[in-house]
């Protein structure tokens, strides 16, 4: 009886995320195309109608896994209009949030509901749960691979991560994260034949994904399938600093609550202050935002409005370094649930450094993992954080549908 009561309580809770996503879908279903949606729609439509041309795959940098999956489900409808595609996207997203919930129950069961709602309303993710972008599906397969590792179903972990990589090639970095996670979980510092053998048995399937990416890079002569000039294989710091800039905005309630603790810890770790000049020099000389899609021409995007405000003159660039410091402090002093989760920060840096275009949706996987892994600071503050996220997401959704701005 107690088991049935728990199942009923869990089912009742998940009705709320489903309700939110359905309301969001109804709100956006007939809205005009948003930015890249038009190109995604055209590609899906051409595949669905067997009208593939040279330009079909020349519109997008990713391997076309997303478009083929969407076209398969589109065939269940009488037409491939925008409302039907957004409905398919919403269904995928319901599954994505459900997997988030399952992982949170495994990692931090006490706060699983709060964390699930924080991720549901995460502003950089929320609108992409209903618009025709591959972000939700990419997140789904990446999280599924981690969930299967937690449940020790390694074959499914390999398969789902491979699918994640075919959706976005630089997700190979999350494969490396899972490798290190499993090494830390099994071997750690106690290196011996038994543990190494157990580790290899768990991870050998990842070799196929690594081999696939190597072959793809060689044949394709780079990471991007199309638009290669805008997606070069190079090291960039812009997204690292921009994420640090928006972290204080995203986590303002938690930041305000933790400022006293952060200042107290800074007085005990004064050596951290010595790193600030180095961090500033990197920011000053290398944060240029010189990708064309970050220019004033695309000022419709909120990200570009913020970038333009940062770089309009030297004084502004100095002023905007202050919230970056808050972002660093909040990240540095945020405790995670387990030591093996701290590797996330290293792979976040690698992941973001592969990206030239400054684009907040690239932060979805790093921030979702961060929200799952972080220790909660205070239940009331965490609930306030949920409400704050919801307000930001509502504003973002309204601005997008009314064509006033886009993330």
Secondary structure, 3 states (H helix, E strand, C coil): CHHHHHHHHHHHHHHHHHHHHHHHHHHHCCCCCCCCHHHHHHHHHHHHCCCCCCCCCCCCCCCCHHHHHHHHHHCCCCCCCHHHHHHHHHHHHHHHHHHHHHHHHHHCHHHHHHHHHHHHCCHHHHHHHCCCCCHHHHHHHHHHHHHHHHCCCHHHHHHHHHHHHHHCHHHHHHHHHHHHHHHHHHCCCCCCHHHHHHHHHHHCCHHHHHHHHHHHHHHHCCCCCCCHHHCCCCCCCHHHHHHHHHHHHHCHHHHHHHHHHHHHHHHHCHHHHHHHHHHHHHHHHHCCCCCHHHCHHHCCEHHHHHHHHHHCCHHHHHHHHHHHHHHHHHHHHCCECCHHHHHHHHHHHHHHHCCCCCCHHHHHHHHHHHHHHECCCCHHHHHHHHHHHHHHHHHHHHHHHCCCCEC
